[in-house]
Each structure stands twice: as structure tokens, then as C-alpha cells.
Amino acid sequence: MTTLAMPHRTGIAPARVHALARAERARYEAANPCSRSLAARSAEHMMFGVPLHWMNDWATPFPLQVAEARGARLVDVDGQTRIDFCLGDTGAMFGHSPPAVTQALQRQAARGLTTMLASEDAATVSALLAERFGLPRWQFAMTATDANRFVLRWLRAATGRRVLLVFNGCYHGTVDDVFVDLVDGRAVQRASLLGQVHDLTATTRVVEFNDLAALEAALAPGDVACVLAEPVMTNIGMVLPEPGFWERAIELIQRHGSKLVMDETHTLSSGPGGYACAHGLKADAVVVGKALGGGMPCAAYGFSAELAAQAEAAKRAAPPGHSGIGTTLTANLLAMAAMRAALTELMTPAIFATLHARCTRLADGLRAVIAKHGLPWCVTQVGARCEFQFIATPPRNGSEAGAAMDPSLEQALHLALLNRGVMITPFHNMMLVCPDTTDADVDRLLAAFDEVLGLLAE
Ligand SMILES: Cc1ncc(COP(=O)(O)O)c(C=O)c1O
């Protein structure tokens, strides 16, 4: 048996992956001279050569430099157009620079950017959010990370409980409290966290998704302020809830006097009110960010009437002074104008129906290509987003999803797709469609995927 023919868990021999990665790196280097020289210039005054260090974690040998992005397309500084299925990892889920939002921004830009005061847009946006997400009381933030951080504070203050409960493999932005993993059944603080001096395991409990017995045991001490969860895990590859999981979990959470916070930042792809609304699930709080402002930085969180009353009571009972919640630019006039436009003109049932149909075409197409190449991979779809994973059966929890990952294969594949004009999300295998994504765009991705799998499986 030759090395190339050696079987591997993913169905692809590692030697094939390395050969593809080598060839695709050379191809990228040759095709992107302007990106290369701009990256070199950027390296002079930016740490890691990029505005945010993880922009280096794309599969490219040096960062691709963007010139402009519109709709489903992105043009780089070498003048090459890529069809974008990453869409800013959901920030641009309604397309790059959607006209409804850019026009609202232009109108607002001439009338004030930020004032630290409320406006008519705020009243309208909060009413629209209440209607969409079925929760009556709202507050705002600049990012989903901030929204989660603030919600956690409110929940601890409102319930008088200290403990946060999360699911293994979760991601809710850079909220320190969630970076606790389950390792051999024990909660362990993530070693990669920089500068963290607190023992997060003292106040964060972690269980596997879809494990009701573990959830109940973790809630039993009666000290859990809230369970913070995505309704579908999307950040360690996708993990769907098993039928009945959430209904039973909600019962358990209520029985133990805890609260459920649904982070719908990614699962907004399910419909105008997110996954929970689409599936009739009732949370005490919901967090939405990223696409909520059509690409402008803003986020929001909503509370049930009961939770809002508890939170307001906690604030009134506290001594005057800093609450630890809020930032100066939160709910600025531009952000409010962007959310109003996105909520009224983009987050509509008609647009979601188009997105879902197109994504189904993509997910079905991916399954067909995978089957053609006889690979033991699965595809999961949640509304407008879908993901292929290097595992035959969809994972049931974060541990299974994490074990299915293969960073070398992922990187080689992503780079090869990028070199063929299509871009998917780094760190895992997620693809998102936007209203501007056409059937032809989907077919182009499928053709590139087919070609690359052909090279890998040769
Ligand atoms: C579920 C979820 N919540 C929150 C966040 C944080 O969003 P942001 O980075 O915009 O703060 C992310 C980011 O990927 C996310 O996936």
C-alpha cells in the first residue's frame, strides 16, 4: 500500500492534503501580487500585519486584501472577484452594502452620528424587535460579544445567582466566562485565553449539548443564573438539537429557577425571529448581533417581561454609579438607522424564503458531490447557512463535532476554493447565502468543490 492510498478517518490521505496545500499556496502567491505587497506594508505598523490578529488565520499564505465588497461578491486589490459564501461570518448575511441600509446610513449621516440620546428610530427598532422575537423589553450593544457580556451581568444581578451554564464547544464572542471546556468530564479553562487571571471554572459550568441528564445535574444545585446557548451550535461545526431536546431543557431550566438566554447571532439565519421563534421555543432572553444592522456594528438583547422587571429592580436597588453595562457609542444614531432599515427591508419572510431555498440547493448539491466522491462527510443546514463536516453522521455534541475537525484538510480545501473564485468561512466549513447569491453562484461553488475533491481523492 502506498502512502497516498493510506486510509484516513476523513477518507482523504494526509499526503494528498499536503500536496494540494503546497500547490494551492504556490498558485495563491503567484496570483495575488498586490495583496502580497499591501500585506508587507501593513506588517510595518500592525501587530501580526493585520488589524485583528485572527485575520491571519485564513488559509492564505498572506492575507487577502479587499478593495470592495458588494452583494455576494468581493473584489480584492489584484482586481479579482470572489463569490463570497463567508459574508463576514454572518455580518453581511443580507449581502455586502445592502442598498436599504446604505441609503438609511447616508440619510442619517447628514443628521448626526452619535449623541448618547434616544431617538425615534430607537422606539421603532425596539418595537420591531419585540414583534419579531416575541420578547417585550430590549436594550442595545455594539457587538454580540458585548450583548452577551451585558446579558450575563443582568442575569446575575436579576437572579442573585453566580453560575453560568454553557455547552461544551460553544462560542459567544470574547466573553471570558464561556471559555471553559469539558475535558474528560472536567471543566477546564481554555489554555489559549490571553491575560485571563480569574479562575473561570469557579463560576462557569459546562455540559455536552443534547445531554439532558448532565444538564439536570448541573442545574440541580440551584445556583445557575442562566444557561447561555445557541439553539443550534454553529461554532464548532454545526450541532443540531435532537428532537425534543429544547422543550425538555426549557422545562428543566424553569424547574430549577434558572433562565435561558438564546444567542441567535448565527441562527438568525433561520428566519426573521431566529431559530427559537421558527421552532416555537420560549427563552427568557435573546441576543442578536452581526447581521442585525445589515453589516453595521450593532447588537440587541431582549428580555421577557418577568426578567426585565427583575433586572430593572436590581438596577434600582443598586447604589448609584457604574453598572458595568454599556459603552459610549452603543445605540448611536447610525446603528439605529441601520437596524431599522435591516429589520423593515431585509429581515422579511420573503427574503428568508429565498435564502432558505438557495441554501437548500447548496446543501443538496454538496451532499451529491460528497456522495460522488464516496467521502464519509455530512452536511447540516440551518436556514440560510450550511456546513459540511468530516464525519459520516451529524455530531450530537461539541466533543464529537470537535473530533470531526481536521485543520490541515480544512485549510487546503478553503485555499483551493478561494483560488477558484469562491470563499467560505475560515475556522470551519460554513457557507452562508445572501439575497444576492444566485443559483449560478451556488453552481460555481459546487463545481469548484467537485474539482477540489477530485484532486484530493485521486
Ligand atoms: C453565537 C455567537 N455569539 C456571539 C458572537 C460574537 O459576535 P461579535 O464577534 O460580533 O461580537 C459570535 C461570533 O462569532 C457568535 O458566533
The ligand as an ORCA input file, in Angstrom:
! r2SCAN-3c Opt
* xyz 0 1
  C     -23.140     32.683     18.532
  C     -22.267     33.883     18.577
  N     -22.488     34.827     19.515
  C     -21.751     35.921     19.595
  C     -20.712     36.124     18.729
  C     -19.888     37.368     18.846
  O     -20.132     38.232     17.807
  P     -19.166     39.504     17.655
  O     -17.827     38.944     17.305
  O     -19.795     40.269     16.547
  O     -19.155     40.205     18.949
  C     -20.419     35.184     17.759
  C     -19.302     35.372     16.824
  O     -18.975     34.565     16.009
  C     -21.219     34.037     17.676
  O     -20.988     33.091     16.778
*
